[in-house]
């Protein structure tokens, strides 16, 4: 789950989107359920995460949420493009934008990186793994010991970092697309997600096979982890933001139809070839759900997603996502191969949820917010010299005095 964009910081005149903040937590929760159902941990010694001793229950739990992680991450990538385009301020300096976005993701990442290195990763991560992970460049490497090193959930931040670097270059062309062409370009982005998997299937080596997926490690990396391949989702979100802002979202495709479409896409993910369950099966439903929920905020229709509790949970969802590598993968390893009865297994999952929520709140309160307040904006004050008045412009000569503009932060 990528770092949340500042939905509340929309340009003047654009409504805020609190319902999308609440929806963000539900997507992060889908990733949590996916992680707690894994039959194999991504960190050494690669013991099972799934806590259930009953094989039927363990299989059912894993089966139910095995596609949820793909859905949640794709949701965040589309959402990132949507809210950044929504909040984009014409004329904003690229340096100011990048400063704010980097301060949003790196402080939390660095704190969790240090914890992971101290607790488990320092003993097993290769130098190329921990060093590239530190700078969020690890997903440009096809080797699993690098692209999933240190804190495995941070793989998605590698894509987010690319999105932030590319956004100032993309937003101009996106703004220049004629409104009548927005749907055409959105369809091209959907087609792009399919093209990535076609390349992965037919042009990327299919051997040697991965030990934990039906495809090779290289195919999994190219089709799922490689940041450039995820740009189609991000740009689709930007285009959908323009469609909603232009009032071109079809009223018939509201929240309930979009939820039904999402459920259908999630069901389809079990039947399409494995690589196409990453994005292709659910990309259209995800875009529809984000847009439909945004329309409810634009129209001022209240709902439980914009309640105080859901907005709070959405605000801590970035930290909640980052903490899962420690609060689930590492904590579970302390129990070694122990499996539990079904009631106890659910209590274990609730315990993981409580620890992860606590970690997310701590990161948001004591790391993310202070860092944003302190470093997200330049503290330099620019004082412009007062203009020298001409003879007929002097105060008292029939005109208002000329004042220097306020200091710029």
TAURDA-V866696 format. One record per backbone hydrogen bond with DSSP energy under -0.5 kcal/mol. CO is the residue of the C=O (numbers start at 1). NH is the residue of the N-H. If there is no record, write none. Layout:
# TAURDA-V866696
co->CO nh->NH
co->CO nh->NH
This chain:
# TAURDA-V866696
co->5 nh->7
co->6 nh->9
co->11 nh->14
co->17 nh->20
co->17 nh->21
co->18 nh->22
co->19 nh->23
co->20 nh->24
co->21 nh->25
co->22 nh->25
co->22 nh->26
co->23 nh->27
co->24 nh->28
co->25 nh->29
co->26 nh->30
co->27 nh->31
co->28 nh->32
co->29 nh->33
co->30 nh->34
co->31 nh->35
co->32 nh->36
co->33 nh->37
co->34 nh->37
co->35 nh->38
co->38 nh->49
co->38 nh->50
co->43 nh->46
co->47 nh->41
co->51 nh->340
co->53 nh->55
co->54 nh->58
co->55 nh->59
co->56 nh->60
co->57 nh->61
co->58 nh->62
co->59 nh->63
co->60 nh->64
co->61 nh->65
co->62 nh->66
co->63 nh->66
co->65 nh->68
co->65 nh->69
co->67 nh->71
co->68 nh->72
co->69 nh->73
co->70 nh->74
co->71 nh->75
co->72 nh->76
co->73 nh->77
co->74 nh->78
co->75 nh->79
co->76 nh->80
co->77 nh->81
co->78 nh->82
co->79 nh->83
co->80 nh->84
co->81 nh->85
co->82 nh->86
co->83 nh->87
co->84 nh->88
co->86 nh->11
co->88 nh->90
co->89 nh->92
co->93 nh->97
co->94 nh->98
co->95 nh->99
co->96 nh->100
co->97 nh->101
co->98 nh->102
co->99 nh->103
co->100 nh->104
co->101 nh->105
co->102 nh->106
co->105 nh->109
co->106 nh->110
co->107 nh->111
co->108 nh->112
co->109 nh->113
co->110 nh->114
co->111 nh->115
co->112 nh->116
co->113 nh->117
co->114 nh->118
co->115 nh->119
co->116 nh->120
co->116 nh->121
co->117 nh->122
co->120 nh->123
co->121 nh->124
co->121 nh->125
co->126 nh->129
co->126 nh->130
co->127 nh->131
co->128 nh->132
co->129 nh->133
co->130 nh->134
co->131 nh->135
co->132 nh->137
co->132 nh->138
co->133 nh->136
co->137 nh->140
co->138 nh->141
co->143 nh->146
co->143 nh->147
co->144 nh->148
co->146 nh->149
co->149 nh->151
co->150 nh->152
co->151 nh->154
co->152 nh->155
co->153 nh->156
co->154 nh->157
co->154 nh->158
co->155 nh->158
co->155 nh->159
co->156 nh->160
co->157 nh->161
co->158 nh->162
co->159 nh->163
co->160 nh->164
co->161 nh->165
co->162 nh->166
co->163 nh->167
co->164 nh->168
co->166 nh->169
co->166 nh->170
co->167 nh->171
co->169 nh->173
co->170 nh->174
co->171 nh->175
co->172 nh->176
co->173 nh->177
co->174 nh->177
co->178 nh->181
co->179 nh->182
co->181 nh->185
co->182 nh->186
co->183 nh->187
co->184 nh->188
co->185 nh->189
co->186 nh->190
co->187 nh->191
co->188 nh->192
co->189 nh->193
co->190 nh->194
co->191 nh->195
co->192 nh->196
co->193 nh->197
co->194 nh->198
co->195 nh->199
co->196 nh->200
co->197 nh->201
co->198 nh->202
co->199 nh->203
co->199 nh->204
co->208 nh->217
co->215 nh->210
co->216 nh->220
co->217 nh->221
co->218 nh->222
co->219 nh->223
co->220 nh->224
co->220 nh->225
co->221 nh->225
co->221 nh->226
co->226 nh->229
co->226 nh->230
co->227 nh->230
co->228 nh->231
co->230 nh->233
co->230 nh->234
co->231 nh->235
co->232 nh->236
co->233 nh->237
co->234 nh->238
co->235 nh->239
co->236 nh->240
co->237 nh->241
co->238 nh->242
co->239 nh->243
co->240 nh->244
co->241 nh->245
co->242 nh->246
co->243 nh->248
co->244 nh->247
co->250 nh->253
co->252 nh->254
co->254 nh->258
co->255 nh->259
co->256 nh->260
co->257 nh->261
co->258 nh->262
co->259 nh->263
co->260 nh->264
co->261 nh->265
co->262 nh->266
co->263 nh->267
co->264 nh->268
co->265 nh->269
co->267 nh->270
co->268 nh->271
co->268 nh->272
co->273 nh->276
co->273 nh->277
co->274 nh->277
co->275 nh->278
co->276 nh->281
co->279 nh->282
co->279 nh->283
co->282 nh->286
co->283 nh->287
co->284 nh->288
co->285 nh->289
co->286 nh->290
co->287 nh->291
co->288 nh->292
co->289 nh->293
co->290 nh->294
co->291 nh->295
co->292 nh->296
co->293 nh->297
co->294 nh->298
co->295 nh->299
co->296 nh->301
co->297 nh->300
co->300 nh->302
co->303 nh->306
co->304 nh->307
co->307 nh->311
co->308 nh->312
co->309 nh->313
co->310 nh->314
co->311 nh->315
co->312 nh->316
co->314 nh->317
co->316 nh->320
co->317 nh->321
co->318 nh->322
co->319 nh->323
co->321 nh->324
co->322 nh->325
co->323 nh->326
co->323 nh->327
co->324 nh->328
co->324 nh->329
co->325 nh->330
co->326 nh->331
co->328 nh->332
co->329 nh->333
co->330 nh->334
co->331 nh->334
co->332 nh->335
co->333 nh->336
co->335 nh->338
co->340 nh->53
co->340 nh->54
co->341 nh->345
co->342 nh->346
co->343 nh->347
co->344 nh->348
co->345 nh->349
co->346 nh->350
co->347 nh->351
co->348 nh->352
co->349 nh->353
co->350 nh->354
co->351 nh->355
co->352 nh->356
co->353 nh->357
co->354 nh->358
co->355 nh->359
co->356 nh->360
co->357 nh->361
co->358 nh->362
co->359 nh->363
co->360 nh->364
co->361 nh->365
co->362 nh->366
co->363 nh->367
co->363 nh->368
co->364 nh->369
co->367 nh->371
co->368 nh->372
co->369 nh->373
co->370 nh->374
co->371 nh->375
co->372 nh->376
co->380 nh->382
co->381 nh->383
co->382 nh->384
co->382 nh->408
co->387 nh->389
co->390 nh->393
co->391 nh->394
co->394 nh->397
co->399 nh->396
co->401 nh->403
co->408 nh->382
